[in-house]
Every structure is written in C-alpha cells, then in structure tokens.
C-alpha cells in the first residue's frame, strides 16, 4: 500500500477536489455444493455411510432433483423439499437420519437390540406417514405443478398451447404439444444436453428459443426446431463429397458430436469432430479428399483442419513433422559418435608413449652393466 504525506492544511483553506467515488457492494450468496463438498457436509452431519453417500447423490440426479456439476436444484427438487418441509418437517431434519445411523452402530456394538430399534423406527415412521397421508392431495398438487414447470419449453406456434418435454416409455424424450391429439406439433429434444427455455421466440419460424448446455462446449441459444433455417449455418458444415447433400452436426446417444450426411441411410458418410471447444465451417473444400475444411478453436488456439482424419494431406503433414523432429536427433547422434571416436583414440596415444620410455629404460640398464 502506497502512503502519501499530506501537506499542512489551515482551517478554512480551499482545497481542490480531484475525485469522488461511491461503491455499492451486496452480500454474495454462499457457493453451491459440489459433489465433493456435499459428501463432506454429509460426513459432518453423520448422514449415510462411506458406501451409501455416493448412491444418495446419484439418486438426486436420476430423479431429476438436481442438475449440473454444482448440484443446481430443479423445479421438481425444490417442490419436493418445500412440500416435505411444510407438511412433514421431521423427514428433512438431518437429526432423524443421524439418529437412525447411530442406532445401527449401537446394534453393531451391542449397546441396544435390533427389536428395540425396529420398534422405535416404526413408531416414528408411522407418525410421518400419517402426517403425509393427511396432506397427500396438497403435496401431490405442489409437486405436479413443479414438474410441469420443469418440463415447460414454450408455446406451440400452431395452437398456442404449452410445449413440454415428454418422456416416452421406450425411446428418447421429445418436445410435444400439450394439446395432443388435436395438435400434433413435436420437436426433437437435443440429445445429451441440459436444455433450458429462454422465453424468447424464433423470428424465422416462431418456435421457442432454448439454451443448450453440453459438457466441454460453450452454451448455445438457438431455435428448438432443428429444421429451422436459422439453424442451418450452425449445424451445416458443407457438402458431402460422395452425394453432394449437406453434412450436418449430429450427436450420438453418448453425446459425442460428429458430421453425418443428410442423405442417410442412402449415404453413410461421417466425420469425427473435436468433443471440446468450438468450430465453424469455412466454406472451403480439401484439395486432397474433398471433405470440408473446419476452423477450430480450443484452449486459446485456433487452426484450420480437414474434417477427414484419414486425409492424405494430414499424413503428409505428419511425415514432415516427424522428419523435422528426427533431424536434430540424427545430428546429436552424429556428435556423440564423433566424441566416442575421439575418446577412443586418446588411450591409444598414451600406450604408444609408454613403449619408447620402457625401451629407453632398458638401454640405460644395459649400458650400466
């Protein structure tokens, strides 16, 4: 910190005003729990065991109560928690679970018996069930409204009814109109992604605009209709070198993105795509194989690359790179060999020098005799 000495001031003296600033700061909310910090909190509250805590967190994801790495509660998760706090608060009290865990430990150490713990637990759970049964209708209504709000995607452009996420019994989820069967408007649900409604409407086709979040990729806001013209620039990478139809960005069931021909199943041309970072079509074709050339941004770097991983141009670049790396190694190896030869010559010179010395010593001895 820099210190500045103030000049001597006199009462009533006029001074120059250089700057006036006013800062407004708000109290920041506590950070959300990650999976690791939540496990630490469960350990502190004596909830679960080492073998069950991971399963408890996984159930929160499976039942759609939380989403994301920071465990963001969903609308249904908040509704379930609020309904239990309102009508059966003892269920949400960590002391109840900790008490049951302690009873289990006491059974293992012999401080209490299994029958005593079972009888106590039955009495406690009977009271909870009686309370929840009494408010069953209210709890169900609150959770139902929350689930509908969680699945809401926007308004149907055909009839104005709500569009919601529908999970088929067997198959992929999709977005359909709640006015079915009078209105049969449906949309493909973006696979392996977190989809959030924005409340905005596409200017091209009047379908809802959604925010799509995928792992390793920046969030994107686009039209829910994949066939909309506004999505063409984002999802089309160029023309297929085999049939001439569009190459589109597609996603597998595992969430992996790739380029696939729009002429499928007649044309099965595909190209892999980088799973992280951003890319865009340049409009150019590779001179070697005819595949589209992509502009890729990843980890603060940007480069152009052919979409075909087996393109001859890539093999040539690899060979040139390998030769460039091998050249310094050969030079270094040649230097080492020369050094070895020089080192080998030096002992030979020493041996040659020793022989005349021995001969001279012999002659001197003979002369002395």
N, C-alpha and C positions, 0 to 999 in steps of 0.2 A: 504494500500500500504506500503510495507516494504522499509525503507530508509537505505542505506549503506553509511557510510563515506568513501570517497576516501583517500588513503594515499597521502602524499606530493610527488609531481612529479617535476622533474627537466627537463628543456628544453634539448632535445637531448637524453633523457634516453630511453632505450629499454624496452618495456612492453610486457608481454605475451598475446597473442590473444587466448581467450577461445572459442568464438563462433561468427559467422557472420550469420545473417538471413535476408531474404528479403520476405516481404509479398505483395501479389498482391490481391487487392480487387476490385470487379466490382460493379457497381451500380445495386442494386436489383430492379426489376420491381415492380410497385405497386400491392398490393394484388387484387385478383379478387373480384367482387361484390358477396356477398351472397344475398339471398332474402331480409333479413332484412336491410342490408346496401344499397341495391338498392332502397328500399322503402324510406329510409331516404334521399337518393340523389334526388329522385323524389319529395319529400316534399320540399327540399331546392330549387329546380328549378321550383316549383309550377306546376308540371306535374300531371294531373289527380286529383282525389279526394280520400278521405279515402275509399270509397266504390268501386272505379274503379281500384285502383293501383294493388290490388291482381289479378284481372281479366286480366290486361295487362301483368303481369308476366306469368300467366298461359297460355296465348296465345303464348308467346315465346316458351314454352315447347311443346304445342300442334302442332305448325307449324314447330317443329324441328329446331328452330333457335338457341337454347341453349340446353345444357345437363349438368347433374350433379348438385350437391348442390351449387357449386361455380359459376354457370352460365357460363360455358365454351362455347364460340360461336362455332357453327358448320360451315362447309364449306358453306352451303346454307345461313346461317345467315350472315356470313362475306360478301358473294357475294351480298346479297340484300342491306346491309348497304353501301358497296362500290359503287354499281350501283346508289343508290339514292344520295350519296354524289357527285358523278361525274356528274350526269345528272339532279338532282333535289335537290340541297343542302338545299333549304328552308324547305323541308319536314323533314330533320334531325335536323334542328335548334330548340332547346328547346324553343326559344323565341316565335316561332309561336304558339306552343301549349299553352304556358303560356299566350300569348295574348288572345287566344280564351277562356281560362278559366277565365281570368279577365273580358272579355266581358259578360260571363254568369253571373258573380257576379254583374256586373253593371246593367244587366237586372233585377236581383232579387231586387236590392236596388233602382231601378227606375232612375238611372243616365243616362241610354240610353234605346232605344226601341228595340224590337225584330226585326222589319223591318230593322233598320239601321245595326244591327249586321249581319243579314242574307245577306244583300246586300254586305257588306264588305267581308264576308266569301266567297260568290260566286265569287266575282272578284279575290280574292286571289287563290281559288282552280281552277278557270278557267285557270289562268296562269300556275299553276303547271301541270294540265292535258295536256295543250298544249305542255309544255316542255317534259313531259314524252312520249306523243304520237309521238313527233318528233324523239325521240331516242328509240322508242319501240323495234325495232329489236336488237339493241345493248344491251339493258338491258336484254331482254329475253335470248339472247345468253350467256351472262355472268352468269346469274342465272342457266341456263340449265347445263352449264359445271360444275358449283359448285355442283349442286345436283348429277350429275353423279359421281363426285369425292367423294362425301359424301357416296354414296351407293356402291362404289367400294370395293370389298373384296379380289381380287387377280386374278390370271389367271386360266383358266379352264385346268385341267390336260388332258382332252381328245382332245380339238381342239386348245387351246392356246388363245381363246377369253377372254374377261373380264367377271368375275363373279360379279354380282351386286345384291343388295337387292331389291326384287320385292315385292310390297305390293298388295296383291290380293284385289279385290273389296269386297269380303265377305270371311273372313278367316284370317289365320295367315300369317305374312310375311315369305318369304323363300329366299334362295340364288339360283339364276339360271343363266345359261349361256346366254350372250347377243347374241349368235349365234343361238338362237332358231328360227325356229324348226329344223334346221339341226343338232344341238347338244341339247340333252335333259338332260344334266347333271344338277341336282339340289341337294341342301343340306337343311337340317332342320336348321332354324335360331334359335340360342339359346334363349329360352323364357325369358322374364322379365329381360333383361340384356343389358348393354352397350357393344357393340361388335366393336372392332377396328382392322383393318388389321395391320399386322406386317411387311409385305413384305417378309416373310420367307415361305419356302415350307416344308411340312412334308416329312421326309426321308422315311417313310413307304409306303405312297400311293400317294405322290406328290400333295396332296391337300393343299390349303393355311393354314397357321398357323394364328390364331387370338388371340386377347387379350380380355378376357371376364371379365367384372366387374359387380358384384352383391352386393347389399346392405348387410352390415354386414359380408361379406366374402372377403378374400384377393383376388386380381386379379389373374387370371389363364391364361397361354398361352398354347394352345393346338390345335390339328388338328380340322379343321372345320367339317370334316366327323365324325359323332358320331359312325359310324360302324367301324372306323379305329382301327387296333389292338393296336396302341399306346394309344388309349383312354380307352382300356379295364381295365387296372389297376386302372385308375382314377374313372371310372364310375361303376365298378362291386364291390359289397360288399360281395359276397358269393353265396352259393347255396340256392335255395328256399326249405324250409323244407317240402313243400307239393308235388311239382312236380320235384324238382331237377334241374330246369333251373336256369339261372343267375338272381340274384337280382340286378337291375340297379338303379342308381341315376336318378330320373326323377324330372321334375318341372311342377307344376300346372300353370294354366293361371294367377293366382295371384302371381306367382313367388315363391311359397312355395316348398321346396325340400322334397322328400320322396323316400323310396325304393319301387320299384314295380317289379313284376315278369316279365321276358321276355316272359313268356308263355301266357300273356294277349291276348285275353279275356277268354281263357280256364281256366287260373289260375288267380285269382284276389287277390293274397296275397300282402299286402302292409305293410310297417312300417313307422312311422314318423321319421323325422330326426331333429336335432337341427338346427334352422334357422341362428344361428350365429356361428362364429368360424370355425375350421377345424375338419375333421375326416378322418379316414382311416380304411380299413378292416384289421383285424389281422390274418384272415385265420382260426380262431377258431370258434367252434360252442358252443352254450349254452348247458350245460348238462341237463337243465330242459326242455327247449322247442325246441331246435334245431335251433333257429334263429342265425344269425351271430353275433359275438362279435365285437364291434367297439372300436377304440381308439379315444377319443375326446379331442381336445384342445380348451379351451375357457377361456378368462380372466386370462391368465397366469397360468392356472391349466390344468392338464392332468389326465384322468382316463379311465378305460375300462368299457364298459356298453353293456348289451344285447340290440339288436335293438327292441325287443318286449317290449312295455311299460307294457303289462299285464302279463309278465313272472312271474311265482311263485317265482323265486329267488329274484326278486325285492320286492315282497310282504313280503318275509321273512326278507329281509334287513330292510324294513320299520318298521316291528314289533319289531325287535331287537333294532332299533334306538329309537322307541317310548318307549320301556321298559327302556332303558338306561336313557332317559330323565325323565321318570316318577319316577325312583328310588330316585333320590335326592329330588324330591318334597314330596314323602311319608315320607322320613326321616325328612325333615324340618317340615312337618305337625305333626309328632310324637313329635318333640321337642316343638312345640307350644302348643300341648295338655298337655304335662307334665308341662310346665310352667304355664298354666292356672290352673291346679290342685293345684300346689304349691301356687299360688297366692290366690286360694280359701280357702286354709287351714289356712292361716295367720289370716284373720279376726276372724275365729272361735276360735283360740287360745287367741285372745285379749278378746273376750267375756267371756271365761272361767276364765280369770284372774280377770275380773272386779267383778264377783259374790262373791268370798271369801272376797274381800275388802268391799263390801256392807254389808256382814254378820258380819264382824268384827266391822264395824262401829255401827251396830245395838246393838251388845252385849255391846259395850262400853257405849252406851247411857243408856241401861237398868241398867248397873252397877252404873252409876252415879246417877240415880234416887233412 
